[in-house]
Amino acid sequence: MIYVLYVLAGLGAGIVTGLAGLSAAVVITPVLVSLCGWESYNAVTVALASDVLASLLSAYTYYKNKNIDLKRGSLVTITAFVGTVIGSYCGYLFSQQSPDGLGYLSMLTTIFLGIKFLVRPVTGGKDAASGTEQSVKKTALAMFLGCGIGWVCGFTGSGGGVLMLTVFTVVLGYNLKAAVGTSTMIMTLVALTGAISHVSMGAQIFPVPMIVVVVSCLIGAVVSARFANKCEIRKLNHVVGVILTILGILTIAIKLI
């Protein structure tokens, strides 16, 4: 039964990564903490490891469909990298004081993201090719925000994807597909940095469960990314919103019971 949960956690994480560029941790961390009894810092490590390949292959799918801004994305990646390293260390310190704290933060983030996509869907904006028209000021602001987002991702293992999404839709004005594609590209390096940082700071590794979760996440990400690039944008918002809201409520309810 526990391995069924690992598979479901991985598939669910891959789906939200491929559909909306979200961190795999918004699904994996709540499931591992609330349903499987993992310590949150170890669960975040698995989530970040799953994010690496899932985000990479999702980004490749968006790239083939011309939905990635490589130039701006690369610049934001640099600052996000720095923020992730710092955030991972802060997350380690926090986990020592409150072992389940990161897990609860991730569950609440999941609910918030689900409601956000249902109530305030991202439906407009430019495509990725419009990146050359961005001002230096807006690009600098995106890089600054990227550092803060990297910190959030390193600290909680989640939230980075949707915050990146906000930067590319609100600050740079991209449409949802271009924002998701560029976000997944950035999250590949951010997740890799976070995973390495967590392991170096003493997170426990359980090889077989990790492999099951990572492979399941990879499958979910590839399939959902292909679907997302063909899906109507408003429908895409609603699908992701419903999945995240239900998941967040269920995991918190089970944990409290």
C-alpha positions in Angstrom: 0.0 0.0 0.0 2.8 2.4 0.8 4.3 2.0 -2.6 0.9 2.7 -4.2 1.0 6.0 -2.4 4.6 6.6 -3.7 3.4 6.0 -7.2 0.3 8.3 -6.8 2.5 11.0 -5.2 4.9 10.9 -8.1 2.2 10.8 -10.8 0.3 13.7 -9.2 3.5 15.7 -8.9 4.4 15.1 -12.5 1.0 16.2 -13.6 1.1 19.6 -11.9 4.7 20.1 -13.0 3.8 19.4 -16.7 0.5 21.3 -16.6 1.5 24.4 -14.7 5.2 24.4 -14.0 4.7 23.9 -10.3 7.2 22.3 -8.0 6.7 18.6 -7.5 6.9 19.3 -3.8 3.3 20.7 -3.7 2.2 17.1 -4.1 5.0 14.9 -3.0 5.8 16.6 0.3 2.2 16.7 1.7 1.7 13.0 0.7 4.9 11.7 2.1 4.5 13.7 5.4 0.8 13.2 6.0 0.1 9.8 4.5 3.5 8.0 4.7 4.9 9.5 8.0 8.1 10.9 6.6 10.0 13.7 8.3 9.4 16.9 6.3 13.0 17.7 5.5 13.5 14.2 4.0 10.3 14.5 2.0 11.3 17.8 0.6 14.6 16.2 -0.6 12.7 13.5 -2.5 10.4 16.2 -4.0 13.3 18.3 -5.2 15.0 15.2 -6.7 11.8 14.4 -8.5 11.6 18.0 -9.8 14.9 17.8 -11.6 14.0 15.3 -14.4 10.3 16.2 -14.4 11.0 19.9 -14.9 13.7 19.1 -17.5 11.6 17.0 -19.7 8.6 19.3 -19.3 10.7 22.2 -20.3 11.9 20.3 -23.4 8.3 19.7 -24.4 7.5 23.4 -24.1 10.7 24.3 -25.9 9.7 22.2 -28.9 6.4 24.1 -29.0 8.3 27.5 -28.8 6.9 28.3 -25.4 10.2 29.2 -23.6 12.1 32.4 -23.3 15.7 31.2 -23.1 17.3 34.6 -22.6 15.3 35.9 -19.7 14.9 32.5 -18.2 18.7 32.0 -18.1 19.2 35.3 -16.3 16.5 34.6 -13.7 18.0 31.1 -13.2 21.3 32.6 -12.0 19.8 34.6 -9.2 17.4 31.8 -8.3 20.4 29.5 -7.9 21.9 31.8 -5.2 18.6 32.1 -3.4 18.0 28.3 -3.4 21.3 27.6 -1.7 20.6 30.1 1.1 17.0 28.9 1.4 18.1 25.3 1.8 20.3 26.2 4.7 17.5 28.2 6.4 15.1 25.3 5.8 17.5 22.9 7.5 17.7 25.2 10.6 13.9 25.5 10.7 13.4 21.7 10.4 15.5 21.2 13.5 13.1 23.4 15.5 9.9 22.2 13.9 10.2 18.7 12.2 6.7 18.8 10.7 6.7 22.6 10.0 7.8 22.4 6.4 5.2 19.7 5.7 2.3 21.9 7.0 3.6 24.9 5.1 3.6 22.8 1.9 0.0 21.6 2.5 -1.2 25.2 3.0 0.7 26.3 -0.1 -1.1 23.6 -2.1 -4.5 24.8 -1.1 -3.6 28.4 -1.8 -2.3 27.6 -5.3 -5.4 25.6 -6.1 -7.8 28.4 -5.1 -5.6 31.0 -6.9 -5.9 29.1 -10.3 -9.7 28.7 -9.9 -10.4 32.3 -8.8 -7.7 34.2 -10.7 -6.8 32.2 -13.8 -4.0 33.4 -16.0 -5.5 33.8 -19.5 -3.7 36.7 -21.3 -0.2 37.8 -22.0 2.6 37.6 -24.7 4.2 34.5 -26.2 7.8 33.6 -25.6 9.1 35.3 -28.7 8.1 38.6 -27.2 11.0 38.3 -24.7 13.2 40.5 -26.9 10.9 43.4 -26.3 11.3 43.4 -22.5 12.9 46.4 -20.9 16.1 46.2 -18.9 14.3 47.4 -15.8 11.7 44.6 -16.0 14.4 42.0 -16.6 16.4 43.3 -13.5 13.2 43.1 -11.4 12.5 39.6 -12.6 16.1 38.6 -11.6 15.7 40.1 -8.2 12.4 38.3 -7.6 14.0 35.1 -8.9 16.5 35.2 -6.0 13.7 35.5 -3.5 11.8 32.7 -5.2 14.9 30.5 -5.1 15.0 31.1 -1.4 11.4 30.0 -1.0 11.9 26.9 -3.0 15.1 25.9 -1.1 13.4 26.6 2.2 10.0 24.8 1.7 10.7 22.7 -1.4 7.6 24.2 -2.9 6.0 27.4 -4.1 8.9 28.2 -6.5 7.1 27.1 -9.6 4.0 29.2 -9.0 6.0 32.2 -7.9 8.1 31.9 -11.1 4.8 31.7 -13.0 3.7 35.0 -11.3 7.0 36.7 -12.3 6.6 35.8 -15.9 2.9 36.5 -16.2 2.7 39.7 -14.0 6.1 41.3 -14.3 7.1 40.2 -17.9 3.5 39.8 -19.1 3.8 36.3 -20.8 0.8 34.1 -21.5 0.4 31.0 -19.3 2.1 28.5 -21.7 5.2 30.7 -22.2 5.3 31.4 -18.4 5.0 27.7 -17.6 7.6 26.6 -20.1 10.2 29.2 -18.9 9.4 28.4 -15.2 10.0 24.7 -15.7 13.4 25.4 -17.3 14.4 27.5 -14.3 13.0 25.0 -11.8 15.3 22.3 -13.2 18.4 23.9 -11.9 16.7 25.3 -8.8 15.5 21.8 -7.9 18.9 20.2 -8.5 20.6 22.8 -6.3 18.0 22.4 -3.6 18.3 18.6 -3.6 22.1 18.6 -3.5 22.0 21.2 -0.6 19.5 19.1 1.4 21.6 15.9 1.0 24.8 17.7 2.0 23.1 19.0 5.1 22.1 15.5 6.3 18.8 14.6 4.7 18.2 10.8 4.8 18.0 9.1 1.4 15.8 6.0 0.9 16.8 4.7 -2.5 13.9 2.5 -3.5 11.0 4.8 -2.5 12.9 7.7 -4.1 13.3 5.8 -7.4 9.6 4.9 -7.4 8.5 8.5 -6.8 11.0 10.0 -9.3 10.1 7.6 -12.1 6.3 8.1 -11.5 6.8 11.8 -11.5 8.7 11.7 -14.8 5.9 9.8 -16.5 3.2 12.2 -15.2 5.3 15.2 -16.3 5.9 14.0 -19.9 2.2 13.1 -20.5 0.8 16.3 -18.9 3.2 18.6 -20.6 2.2 17.3 -24.0 -1.5 17.8 -23.0 -0.9 21.3 -21.7 0.7 22.5 -24.9 -2.5 21.5 -26.8 -5.0 22.6 -24.1 -7.0 25.8 -24.0 -5.5 28.1 -21.4 -8.6 28.7 -19.2 -9.4 25.0 -19.1 -5.7 24.4 -18.1 -6.1 26.8 -15.1 -9.3 25.0 -13.9 -7.8 21.5 -14.2 -4.8 22.5 -12.1 -6.8 24.5 -9.6 -9.2 21.6 -8.9 -6.4 19.0 -8.5 -4.4 21.2 -6.0 -7.3 22.3 -3.9 -8.6 18.8 -3.4 -5.1 17.4 -2.7 -4.3 20.1 -0.1 -7.5 19.7 1.8 -7.3 15.9 1.9 -3.7 15.8 3.1 -4.2 18.3 5.9 -7.4 16.5 7.0 -5.7 13.2 7.1 -2.7 14.6 9.0 -4.9 16.2 11.6 -7.0 13.1 12.1 
